[in-house]
Amino acid sequence: MVLIDVSDASVLTSKNISRVEAKAITVLIEEIEKRTGIKLPVIYQWKGEDKTTIIVGSEKSIEGLKIPYLNLLDELEKPG
């Protein structure tokens, strides 16, 4: 098992997300807080910092975000 340090992490998403995506973010943040005591902030713009960032959203909703390495997502196997 690989552990990820989320003590200074944030959740990055677009302001143009669906209700389903918004609910997924809420559940993610609540579960992380329940299990670690850490409440992650939600950000809507890449700050360029060298911190753990969890990107949440559909391909369409995050395509306008300027995120380093976003093109690497194209190499991942897509579900369905």
Distance bins in CASP14 RR format, pairs under 12 A and 6 or more apart:
PFRMAT RR
TARGET T0000
AUTHOR 0000-0000-0000
RMODE 2
METHOD distances of the structure
MODEL  1
3 35 0 0 0 0 0 1 0 0 0 0 0
3 36 0 0 0 0 0 1 0 0 0 0 0
3 52 0 0 0 0 0 1 0 0 0 0 0
4 32 0 0 0 0 0 1 0 0 0 0 0
4 36 0 0 0 0 0 1 0 0 0 0 0
4 38 0 0 0 0 0 1 0 0 0 0 0
4 40 0 0 0 0 0 1 0 0 0 0 0
4 51 0 0 0 0 0 1 0 0 0 0 0
4 52 1 0 0 1 0 0 0 0 0 0 0
4 53 0 0 0 0 0 1 0 0 0 0 0
4 54 0 0 0 0 1 0 0 0 0 0 0
5 32 0 0 0 0 0 1 0 0 0 0 0
5 36 0 0 0 0 0 1 0 0 0 0 0
5 38 0 0 0 0 1 0 0 0 0 0 0
5 51 0 0 0 0 1 0 0 0 0 0 0
5 52 1 0 0 1 0 0 0 0 0 0 0
6 28 0 0 0 0 0 1 0 0 0 0 0
6 29 0 0 0 0 0 1 0 0 0 0 0
6 31 0 0 0 0 0 1 0 0 0 0 0
6 32 1 0 0 1 0 0 0 0 0 0 0
6 33 0 0 0 0 0 1 0 0 0 0 0
6 35 0 0 0 0 1 0 0 0 0 0 0
6 36 1 0 0 1 0 0 0 0 0 0 0
6 37 0 0 0 0 1 0 0 0 0 0 0
6 38 1 0 1 0 0 0 0 0 0 0 0
6 39 0 0 0 0 0 1 0 0 0 0 0
6 40 1 0 0 1 0 0 0 0 0 0 0
6 41 0 0 0 0 0 1 0 0 0 0 0
6 51 0 0 0 0 1 0 0 0 0 0 0
6 52 1 0 0 1 0 0 0 0 0 0 0
6 53 0 0 0 0 0 1 0 0 0 0 0
6 54 1 0 0 1 0 0 0 0 0 0 0
7 32 0 0 0 0 0 1 0 0 0 0 0
7 36 0 0 0 0 1 0 0 0 0 0 0
7 37 0 0 0 0 1 0 0 0 0 0 0
7 38 1 0 0 1 0 0 0 0 0 0 0
7 39 0 0 0 0 0 1 0 0 0 0 0
7 40 0 0 0 0 1 0 0 0 0 0 0
7 51 0 0 0 0 1 0 0 0 0 0 0
7 52 0 0 0 0 1 0 0 0 0 0 0
8 38 0 0 0 0 1 0 0 0 0 0 0
8 40 0 0 0 0 1 0 0 0 0 0 0
8 41 0 0 0 0 1 0 0 0 0 0 0
8 47 0 0 0 0 0 1 0 0 0 0 0
8 49 0 0 0 0 1 0 0 0 0 0 0
8 50 0 0 0 0 1 0 0 0 0 0 0
8 51 1 0 1 0 0 0 0 0 0 0 0
8 52 1 0 0 1 0 0 0 0 0 0 0
8 53 0 0 0 0 0 1 0 0 0 0 0
8 54 0 0 0 0 0 1 0 0 0 0 0
9 28 0 0 0 0 0 1 0 0 0 0 0
9 29 0 0 0 0 0 1 0 0 0 0 0
9 32 0 0 0 0 1 0 0 0 0 0 0
9 33 0 0 0 0 0 1 0 0 0 0 0
9 36 0 0 0 0 0 1 0 0 0 0 0
9 38 1 0 0 1 0 0 0 0 0 0 0
9 39 0 0 0 0 0 1 0 0 0 0 0
9 40 1 0 1 0 0 0 0 0 0 0 0
9 41 0 0 0 0 1 0 0 0 0 0 0
9 42 0 0 0 0 0 1 0 0 0 0 0
9 43 0 0 0 0 0 1 0 0 0 0 0
9 49 0 0 0 0 0 1 0 0 0 0 0
9 50 0 0 0 0 0 1 0 0 0 0 0
9 51 1 0 0 1 0 0 0 0 0 0 0
9 52 1 1 0 0 0 0 0 0 0 0 0
9 53 1 0 0 1 0 0 0 0 0 0 0
9 54 1 0 0 1 0 0 0 0 0 0 0
9 55 0 0 0 0 0 1 0 0 0 0 0
9 56 0 0 0 0 0 1 0 0 0 0 0
10 25 0 0 0 0 0 1 0 0 0 0 0
10 28 0 0 0 0 0 1 0 0 0 0 0
10 29 0 0 0 0 0 1 0 0 0 0 0
10 32 0 0 0 0 0 1 0 0 0 0 0
10 38 0 0 0 0 0 1 0 0 0 0 0
10 39 0 0 0 0 0 1 0 0 0 0 0
10 40 1 0 1 0 0 0 0 0 0 0 0
10 41 1 0 1 0 0 0 0 0 0 0 0
10 42 1 0 0 1 0 0 0 0 0 0 0
10 43 1 0 1 0 0 0 0 0 0 0 0
10 44 0 0 0 0 0 1 0 0 0 0 0
10 45 0 0 0 0 0 1 0 0 0 0 0
10 46 0 0 0 0 1 0 0 0 0 0 0
10 47 0 0 0 0 1 0 0 0 0 0 0
10 48 0 0 0 0 0 1 0 0 0 0 0
10 49 0 0 0 0 1 0 0 0 0 0 0
10 51 1 0 0 1 0 0 0 0 0 0 0
10 52 1 0 0 1 0 0 0 0 0 0 0
10 53 1 0 1 0 0 0 0 0 0 0 0
10 54 1 0 0 1 0 0 0 0 0 0 0
10 55 0 0 0 0 0 1 0 0 0 0 0
10 56 0 0 0 0 0 1 0 0 0 0 0
11 17 0 0 0 0 0 1 0 0 0 0 0
11 21 0 0 0 0 0 1 0 0 0 0 0
11 22 0 0 0 0 0 1 0 0 0 0 0
11 24 0 0 0 0 0 1 0 0 0 0 0
11 25 1 0 1 0 0 0 0 0 0 0 0
11 26 0 0 0 0 1 0 0 0 0 0 0
11 27 0 0 0 0 0 1 0 0 0 0 0
11 28 1 0 0 1 0 0 0 0 0 0 0
11 29 1 0 0 1 0 0 0 0 0 0 0
11 30 0 0 0 0 0 1 0 0 0 0 0
11 31 0 0 0 0 0 1 0 0 0 0 0
11 32 0 0 0 0 1 0 0 0 0 0 0
11 33 0 0 0 0 0 1 0 0 0 0 0
11 38 0 0 0 0 0 1 0 0 0 0 0
11 39 0 0 0 0 0 1 0 0 0 0 0
11 40 1 0 1 0 0 0 0 0 0 0 0
11 41 1 0 0 1 0 0 0 0 0 0 0
11 42 1 0 1 0 0 0 0 0 0 0 0
11 43 1 0 0 1 0 0 0 0 0 0 0
11 44 0 0 0 0 1 0 0 0 0 0 0
11 51 0 0 0 0 0 1 0 0 0 0 0
11 52 0 0 0 0 0 1 0 0 0 0 0
11 53 1 0 0 1 0 0 0 0 0 0 0
11 54 1 0 1 0 0 0 0 0 0 0 0
11 55 1 0 0 1 0 0 0 0 0 0 0
11 56 1 0 1 0 0 0 0 0 0 0 0
11 57 0 0 0 0 1 0 0 0 0 0 0
11 62 0 0 0 0 0 1 0 0 0 0 0
12 25 0 0 0 0 1 0 0 0 0 0 0
12 28 0 0 0 0 0 1 0 0 0 0 0
12 40 0 0 0 0 0 1 0 0 0 0 0
12 41 0 0 0 0 1 0 0 0 0 0 0
12 42 1 0 0 1 0 0 0 0 0 0 0
12 43 1 0 1 0 0 0 0 0 0 0 0
12 44 1 0 0 1 0 0 0 0 0 0 0
12 45 1 0 0 1 0 0 0 0 0 0 0
12 46 1 0 0 1 0 0 0 0 0 0 0
12 47 0 0 0 0 1 0 0 0 0 0 0
12 48 0 0 0 0 0 1 0 0 0 0 0
12 49 0 0 0 0 0 1 0 0 0 0 0
12 51 0 0 0 0 0 1 0 0 0 0 0
12 52 0 0 0 0 0 1 0 0 0 0 0
12 53 1 0 1 0 0 0 0 0 0 0 0
12 54 1 0 0 1 0 0 0 0 0 0 0
12 55 1 0 1 0 0 0 0 0 0 0 0
12 56 1 0 0 1 0 0 0 0 0 0 0
12 57 0 0 0 0 1 0 0 0 0 0 0
12 61 0 0 0 0 0 1 0 0 0 0 0
12 62 0 0 0 0 1 0 0 0 0 0 0
12 64 0 0 0 0 0 1 0 0 0 0 0
12 65 1 0 0 1 0 0 0 0 0 0 0
12 66 0 0 0 0 0 1 0 0 0 0 0
12 67 1 0 0 1 0 0 0 0 0 0 0
12 68 0 0 0 0 0 1 0 0 0 0 0
12 70 0 0 0 0 0 1 0 0 0 0 0
13 21 1 0 0 1 0 0 0 0 0 0 0
13 22 0 0 0 0 1 0 0 0 0 0 0
13 24 0 0 0 0 1 0 0 0 0 0 0
13 25 1 0 0 1 0 0 0 0 0 0 0
13 26 0 0 0 0 0 1 0 0 0 0 0
13 28 0 0 0 0 0 1 0 0 0 0 0
13 29 0 0 0 0 0 1 0 0 0 0 0
13 40 0 0 0 0 0 1 0 0 0 0 0
13 41 0 0 0 0 0 1 0 0 0 0 0
13 42 1 0 0 1 0 0 0 0 0 0 0
13 43 1 0 0 1 0 0 0 0 0 0 0
13 44 1 0 0 1 0 0 0 0 0 0 0
13 45 0 0 0 0 0 1 0 0 0 0 0
13 46 0 0 0 0 0 1 0 0 0 0 0
13 53 0 0 0 0 0 1 0 0 0 0 0
13 54 0 0 0 0 1 0 0 0 0 0 0
13 55 1 0 0 1 0 0 0 0 0 0 0
13 56 1 0 1 0 0 0 0 0 0 0 0
13 57 1 0 1 0 0 0 0 0 0 0 0
13 58 0 0 0 0 0 1 0 0 0 0 0
13 61 1 0 0 1 0 0 0 0 0 0 0
13 62 1 0 0 1 0 0 0 0 0 0 0
13 64 0 0 0 0 0 1 0 0 0 0 0
13 65 0 0 0 0 1 0 0 0 0 0 0
13 67 0 0 0 0 0 1 0 0 0 0 0
14 21 0 0 0 0 1 0 0 0 0 0 0
14 22 0 0 0 0 0 1 0 0 0 0 0
14 25 0 0 0 0 0 1 0 0 0 0 0
14 42 0 0 0 0 0 1 0 0 0 0 0
14 43 0 0 0 0 0 1 0 0 0 0 0
14 44 1 0 0 1 0 0 0 0 0 0 0
14 45 0 0 0 0 1 0 0 0 0 0 0
14 46 0 0 0 0 0 1 0 0 0 0 0
14 55 0 0 0 0 1 0 0 0 0 0 0
14 56 0 0 0 0 1 0 0 0 0 0 0
14 57 1 0 0 1 0 0 0 0 0 0 0
14 58 0 0 0 0 1 0 0 0 0 0 0
14 59 0 0 0 0 0 1 0 0 0 0 0
14 60 0 0 0 0 1 0 0 0 0 0 0
14 61 1 0 1 0 0 0 0 0 0 0 0
14 62 1 0 1 0 0 0 0 0 0 0 0
14 63 0 0 0 0 1 0 0 0 0 0 0
14 64 1 0 0 1 0 0 0 0 0 0 0
14 65 1 0 1 0 0 0 0 0 0 0 0
14 66 0 0 0 0 0 1 0 0 0 0 0
14 67 0 0 0 0 0 1 0 0 0 0 0
14 70 0 0 0 0 0 1 0 0 0 0 0
15 21 0 0 0 0 0 1 0 0 0 0 0
15 22 0 0 0 0 0 1 0 0 0 0 0
15 25 0 0 0 0 0 1 0 0 0 0 0
15 42 0 0 0 0 0 1 0 0 0 0 0
15 43 0 0 0 0 0 1 0 0 0 0 0
15 44 1 0 1 0 0 0 0 0 0 0 0
15 45 0 0 0 0 1 0 0 0 0 0 0
15 57 0 0 0 0 0 1 0 0 0 0 0
15 61 0 0 0 0 1 0 0 0 0 0 0
15 62 0 0 0 0 0 1 0 0 0 0 0
15 64 0 0 0 0 0 1 0 0 0 0 0
15 65 0 0 0 0 1 0 0 0 0 0 0
16 22 0 0 0 0 0 1 0 0 0 0 0
16 44 0 0 0 0 1 0 0 0 0 0 0
16 57 0 0 0 0 1 0 0 0 0 0 0
16 58 0 0 0 0 0 1 0 0 0 0 0
16 60 0 0 0 0 1 0 0 0 0 0 0
16 61 1 0 1 0 0 0 0 0 0 0 0
16 62 0 0 0 0 1 0 0 0 0 0 0
16 63 0 0 0 0 1 0 0 0 0 0 0
16 64 0 0 0 0 1 0 0 0 0 0 0
16 65 0 0 0 0 0 1 0 0 0 0 0
17 23 0 0 0 0 1 0 0 0 0 0 0
17 24 0 0 0 0 1 0 0 0 0 0 0
17 25 1 0 0 1 0 0 0 0 0 0 0
17 26 0 0 0 0 0 1 0 0 0 0 0
17 42 0 0 0 0 0 1 0 0 0 0 0
17 44 0 0 0 0 1 0 0 0 0 0 0
17 55 0 0 0 0 0 1 0 0 0 0 0
17 56 1 0 0 1 0 0 0 0 0 0 0
17 57 1 0 1 0 0 0 0 0 0 0 0
17 58 1 0 0 1 0 0 0 0 0 0 0
17 59 0 0 0 0 0 1 0 0 0 0 0
17 60 0 0 0 0 1 0 0 0 0 0 0
17 61 1 0 1 0 0 0 0 0 0 0 0
17 62 0 0 0 0 1 0 0 0 0 0 0
17 65 0 0 0 0 0 1 0 0 0 0 0
18 24 0 0 0 0 1 0 0 0 0 0 0
18 25 0 0 0 0 0 1 0 0 0 0 0
18 56 0 0 0 0 0 1 0 0 0 0 0
18 57 0 0 0 0 1 0 0 0 0 0 0
18 58 1 0 0 1 0 0 0 0 0 0 0
18 60 0 0 0 0 1 0 0 0 0 0 0
18 61 1 0 0 1 0 0 0 0 0 0 0
19 25 0 0 0 0 0 1 0 0 0 0 0
19 26 0 0 0 0 0 1 0 0 0 0 0
19 61 0 0 0 0 0 1 0 0 0 0 0
20 26 0 0 0 0 0 1 0 0 0 0 0
20 27 0 0 0 0 0 1 0 0 0 0 0
20 56 0 0 0 0 0 1 0 0 0 0 0
20 57 0 0 0 0 1 0 0 0 0 0 0
20 58 0 0 0 0 1 0 0 0 0 0 0
20 61 0 0 0 0 0 1 0 0 0 0 0
21 27 0 0 0 0 0 1 0 0 0 0 0
21 28 0 0 0 0 0 1 0 0 0 0 0
21 42 0 0 0 0 0 1 0 0 0 0 0
21 55 0 0 0 0 0 1 0 0 0 0 0
21 56 1 0 0 1 0 0 0 0 0 0 0
21 57 1 0 1 0 0 0 0 0 0 0 0
21 58 1 0 0 1 0 0 0 0 0 0 0
21 59 0 0 0 0 0 1 0 0 0 0 0
21 60 0 0 0 0 0 1 0 0 0 0 0
21 61 1 0 0 1 0 0 0 0 0 0 0
21 62 0 0 0 0 1 0 0 0 0 0 0
22 28 0 0 0 0 0 1 0 0 0 0 0
22 29 0 0 0 0 0 1 0 0 0 0 0
22 42 0 0 0 0 1 0 0 0 0 0 0
22 56 0 0 0 0 1 0 0 0 0 0 0
22 57 0 0 0 0 1 0 0 0 0 0 0
22 58 0 0 0 0 0 1 0 0 0 0 0
22 61 0 0 0 0 0 1 0 0 0 0 0
23 29 0 0 0 0 0 1 0 0 0 0 0
23 30 0 0 0 0 0 1 0 0 0 0 0
23 56 0 0 0 0 0 1 0 0 0 0 0
23 57 0 0 0 0 0 1 0 0 0 0 0
24 30 0 0 0 0 0 1 0 0 0 0 0
24 31 0 0 0 0 0 1 0 0 0 0 0
24 42 0 0 0 0 0 1 0 0 0 0 0
24 54 0 0 0 0 0 1 0 0 0 0 0
24 56 1 0 0 1 0 0 0 0 0 0 0
24 57 1 0 0 1 0 0 0 0 0 0 0
24 58 0 0 0 0 0 1 0 0 0 0 0
24 61 0 0 0 0 0 1 0 0 0 0 0
25 31 0 0 0 0 0 1 0 0 0 0 0
25 32 0 0 0 0 0 1 0 0 0 0 0
25 40 0 0 0 0 1 0 0 0 0 0 0
25 41 0 0 0 0 0 1 0 0 0 0 0
25 42 1 0 0 1 0 0 0 0 0 0 0
25 43 0 0 0 0 0 1 0 0 0 0 0
25 44 0 0 0 0 0 1 0 0 0 0 0
25 54 0 0 0 0 1 0 0 0 0 0 0
25 55 0 0 0 0 0 1 0 0 0 0 0
25 56 1 0 1 0 0 0 0 0 0 0 0
25 57 0 0 0 0 1 0 0 0 0 0 0
25 61 0 0 0 0 0 1 0 0 0 0 0
26 32 0 0 0 0 0 1 0 0 0 0 0
26 33 0 0 0 0 0 1 0 0 0 0 0
26 39 0 0 0 0 0 1 0 0 0 0 0
26 40 0 0 0 0 0 1 0 0 0 0 0
26 42 0 0 0 0 1 0 0 0 0 0 0
26 56 0 0 0 0 0 1 0 0 0 0 0
27 33 0 0 0 0 0 1 0 0 0 0 0
27 34 0 0 0 0 0 1 0 0 0 0 0
27 56 0 0 0 0 0 1 0 0 0 0 0
28 34 0 0 0 0 0 1 0 0 0 0 0
28 35 0 0 0 0 0 1 0 0 0 0 0
28 39 0 0 0 0 0 1 0 0 0 0 0
28 40 1 0 0 1 0 0 0 0 0 0 0
28 42 0 0 0 0 1 0 0 0 0 0 0
28 54 1 0 0 1 0 0 0 0 0 0 0
28 55 0 0 0 0 0 1 0 0 0 0 0
28 56 1 0 0 1 0 0 0 0 0 0 0
28 57 0 0 0 0 0 1 0 0 0 0 0
29 35 0 0 0 0 0 1 0 0 0 0 0
29 36 0 0 0 0 0 1 0 0 0 0 0
29 37 0 0 0 0 0 1 0 0 0 0 0
29 38 0 0 0 0 1 0 0 0 0 0 0
29 39 1 0 0 1 0 0 0 0 0 0 0
29 40 1 0 1 0 0 0 0 0 0 0 0
29 41 0 0 0 0 1 0 0 0 0 0 0
29 42 1 0 0 1 0 0 0 0 0 0 0
29 54 0 0 0 0 1 0 0 0 0 0 0
29 56 0 0 0 0 1 0 0 0 0 0 0
30 36 0 0 0 0 0 1 0 0 0 0 0
30 37 0 0 0 0 0 1 0 0 0 0 0
30 38 0 0 0 0 0 1 0 0 0 0 0
30 39 0 0 0 0 1 0 0 0 0 0 0
30 40 0 0 0 0 1 0 0 0 0 0 0
31 37 0 0 0 0 0 1 0 0 0 0 0
31 38 0 0 0 0 0 1 0 0 0 0 0
31 39 0 0 0 0 0 1 0 0 0 0 0
31 40 0 0 0 0 0 1 0 0 0 0 0
31 54 0 0 0 0 0 1 0 0 0 0 0
32 38 1 0 0 1 0 0 0 0 0 0 0
32 39 1 0 0 1 0 0 0 0 0 0 0
32 40 1 0 1 0 0 0 0 0 0 0 0
32 41 0 0 0 0 0 1 0 0 0 0 0
32 42 0 0 0 0 0 1 0 0 0 0 0
32 52 0 0 0 0 0 1 0 0 0 0 0
32 54 0 0 0 0 1 0 0 0 0 0 0
32 56 0 0 0 0 0 1 0 0 0 0 0
33 39 1 0 1 0 0 0 0 0 0 0 0
33 40 1 0 0 1 0 0 0 0 0 0 0
33 41 0 0 0 0 0 1 0 0 0 0 0
38 52 0 0 0 0 0 1 0 0 0 0 0
40 51 0 0 0 0 0 1 0 0 0 0 0
40 52 0 0 0 0 1 0 0 0 0 0 0
40 53 0 0 0 0 1 0 0 0 0 0 0
40 54 1 0 0 1 0 0 0 0 0 0 0
40 56 0 0 0 0 0 1 0 0 0 0 0
41 47 0 0 0 0 0 1 0 0 0 0 0
41 51 0 0 0 0 0 1 0 0 0 0 0
41 52 0 0 0 0 0 1 0 0 0 0 0
41 53 0 0 0 0 0 1 0 0 0 0 0
41 54 0 0 0 0 0 1 0 0 0 0 0
42 53 0 0 0 0 0 1 0 0 0 0 0
42 54 0 0 0 0 1 0 0 0 0 0 0
42 55 0 0 0 0 0 1 0 0 0 0 0
42 56 0 0 0 0 1 0 0 0 0 0 0
42 57 0 0 0 0 0 1 0 0 0 0 0
43 49 0 0 0 0 1 0 0 0 0 0 0
43 51 0 0 0 0 0 1 0 0 0 0 0
43 53 1 0 0 1 0 0 0 0 0 0 0
43 54 0 0 0 0 0 1 0 0 0 0 0
43 55 0 0 0 0 0 1 0 0 0 0 0
43 56 0 0 0 0 0 1 0 0 0 0 0
43 65 0 0 0 0 0 1 0 0 0 0 0
43 67 0 0 0 0 0 1 0 0 0 0 0
44 53 0 0 0 0 0 1 0 0 0 0 0
44 55 0 0 0 0 0 1 0 0 0 0 0
44 56 0 0 0 0 0 1 0 0 0 0 0
44 57 0 0 0 0 0 1 0 0 0 0 0
44 61 0 0 0 0 0 1 0 0 0 0 0
44 62 0 0 0 0 0 1 0 0 0 0 0
44 64 0 0 0 0 0 1 0 0 0 0 0
44 65 0 0 0 0 1 0 0 0 0 0 0
44 66 0 0 0 0 0 1 0 0 0 0 0
44 67 0 0 0 0 0 1 0 0 0 0 0
45 53 0 0 0 0 0 1 0 0 0 0 0
45 62 0 0 0 0 0 1 0 0 0 0 0
45 64 0 0 0 0 0 1 0 0 0 0 0
45 65 1 0 0 1 0 0 0 0 0 0 0
45 66 1 0 0 1 0 0 0 0 0 0 0
45 67 0 0 0 0 1 0 0 0 0 0 0
46 53 1 0 0 1 0 0 0 0 0 0 0
46 55 0 0 0 0 1 0 0 0 0 0 0
46 62 0 0 0 0 0 1 0 0 0 0 0
46 64 0 0 0 0 0 1 0 0 0 0 0
46 65 1 0 0 1 0 0 0 0 0 0 0
46 66 1 0 1 0 0 0 0 0 0 0 0
46 67 1 0 1 0 0 0 0 0 0 0 0
46 68 1 0 0 1 0 0 0 0 0 0 0
46 69 0 0 0 0 0 1 0 0 0 0 0
46 70 0 0 0 0 1 0 0 0 0 0 0
47 53 0 0 0 0 1 0 0 0 0 0 0
47 65 0 0 0 0 0 1 0 0 0 0 0
47 66 0 0 0 0 0 1 0 0 0 0 0
47 67 0 0 0 0 0 1 0 0 0 0 0
47 68 0 0 0 0 0 1 0 0 0 0 0
48 65 0 0 0 0 0 1 0 0 0 0 0
48 66 0 0 0 0 1 0 0 0 0 0 0
48 67 0 0 0 0 1 0 0 0 0 0 0
48 68 1 0 0 1 0 0 0 0 0 0 0
48 69 0 0 0 0 0 1 0 0 0 0 0
49 68 0 0 0 0 0 1 0 0 0 0 0
50 68 0 0 0 0 0 1 0 0 0 0 0
53 62 0 0 0 0 0 1 0 0 0 0 0
53 65 0 0 0 0 0 1 0 0 0 0 0
53 67 0 0 0 0 1 0 0 0 0 0 0
53 68 0 0 0 0 1 0 0 0 0 0 0
53 69 0 0 0 0 0 1 0 0 0 0 0
53 70 0 0 0 0 0 1 0 0 0 0 0
54 62 0 0 0 0 0 1 0 0 0 0 0
54 67 0 0 0 0 0 1 0 0 0 0 0
55 61 0 0 0 0 0 1 0 0 0 0 0
55 62 1 0 0 1 0 0 0 0 0 0 0
55 63 0 0 0 0 0 1 0 0 0 0 0
55 64 0 0 0 0 0 1 0 0 0 0 0
55 65 1 0 0 1 0 0 0 0 0 0 0
55 67 1 0 0 1 0 0 0 0 0 0 0
55 68 0 0 0 0 0 1 0 0 0 0 0
55 69 0 0 0 0 1 0 0 0 0 0 0
55 70 0 0 0 0 1 0 0 0 0 0 0
55 72 0 0 0 0 0 1 0 0 0 0 0
55 73 0 0 0 0 1 0 0 0 0 0 0
55 76 0 0 0 0 0 1 0 0 0 0 0
56 62 0 0 0 0 1 0 0 0 0 0 0
56 65 0 0 0 0 0 1 0 0 0 0 0
56 67 0 0 0 0 0 1 0 0 0 0 0
57 63 0 0 0 0 1 0 0 0 0 0 0
57 64 0 0 0 0 0 1 0 0 0 0 0
57 65 0 0 0 0 1 0 0 0 0 0 0
57 67 0 0 0 0 0 1 0 0 0 0 0
57 70 0 0 0 0 0 1 0 0 0 0 0
57 73 0 0 0 0 0 1 0 0 0 0 0
58 64 0 0 0 0 0 1 0 0 0 0 0
58 65 0 0 0 0 0 1 0 0 0 0 0
58 73 0 0 0 0 0 1 0 0 0 0 0
58 78 0 0 0 0 0 1 0 0 0 0 0
58 79 0 0 0 0 0 1 0 0 0 0 0
59 65 0 0 0 0 0 1 0 0 0 0 0
59 70 0 0 0 0 1 0 0 0 0 0 0
59 71 0 0 0 0 0 1 0 0 0 0 0
59 73 1 0 0 1 0 0 0 0 0 0 0
59 74 0 0 0 0 1 0 0 0 0 0 0
59 76 0 0 0 0 0 1 0 0 0 0 0
59 78 0 0 0 0 1 0 0 0 0 0 0
59 79 0 0 0 0 0 1 0 0 0 0 0
62 70 1 0 0 1 0 0 0 0 0 0 0
62 73 0 0 0 0 1 0 0 0 0 0 0
63 70 0 0 0 0 1 0 0 0 0 0 0
63 71 0 0 0 0 0 1 0 0 0 0 0
63 73 0 0 0 0 1 0 0 0 0 0 0
63 74 0 0 0 0 0 1 0 0 0 0 0
64 70 0 0 0 0 1 0 0 0 0 0 0
65 73 0 0 0 0 0 1 0 0 0 0 0
67 73 0 0 0 0 1 0 0 0 0 0 0
69 75 0 0 0 0 0 1 0 0 0 0 0
69 76 0 0 0 0 0 1 0 0 0 0 0
70 76 0 0 0 0 0 1 0 0 0 0 0
END
